[in-house]
Amino acid sequence: MMSTVEGRAPSCHRLVLPGTSPVLVQVHAQAGRTPAGLLVWAHGGSWQRGSAAEWRHATTALAARSGWTVISVDYRLAPRHRHPHAVQDVLTALAWAHGEAAGSPLAVGGDSAGGTLAACAALAARDRGLPLVAQVLAYPPFDPACASPSYHRSPFAFPQAVLLRQAWRAWRGDGGSAVDHDGTRLYSTPWDAPSLAGVAPAVLAVGRDDPVHDDVETYARRLREDGVPARIHRPPGAVHGDVLRPDSLLLHRLARALRGLVPPDHRKDLP
């Protein structure tokens, strides 16, 4: 486990956030230190598996390496809970974090299917006027058809297109978007949004041989075409699920990118 400059790993405590459906989160924060920012994180697992507890070592490491407080969301899982429930849960956590931020930077992020949720939450945040400094996404899939060439370069690469298409159907059913209680459109993939203009800048990370590689490249291109800054990190040897590796270079790159989002006069206090 990566520790901070003080030699202590961030503490972790659980909270239940009130909402239409209460949301359980794990908050990773460095005791006695003002956080560089607050990052709401959605774990991977094809929208059907995983938990904040299972991703704890990854989110703890991200908090330790970045100096940010990481709020890891136990969102509702498919197929029992289909779209838009998971996006709504991430938005509940974002609204709570915004109230706690007290002027500190606020971002949303996630890995794999959680990255898809984070990107969709970033669009809803844009439409609600909730300011985010970034969307921080590790190898998110965006195309429910899994049609791009990178899905078919290797029949053995994870995730396989046939299984990911099944996961998309289990989560989003036959529909692509929904309307929340306040009238906000909630997308199941940014592909369904008419425009990406005005959404938070993107920090993206994906391995060159990851089947979702082309989805990430296409998302970055679409963001730039709509005037949104987007940076892609392509760590050598990174695989799908890389943030769960103890020595993840991809996670280190994301942590360094988060540190770069902090105003210069605050960076001296980072671990």
Order of alpha helices (4+ residues) and beta strands (2+ residues): beta-beta-beta-alpha-beta-alpha-beta-alpha-beta-alpha-beta-beta-beta-alpha-beta-alpha
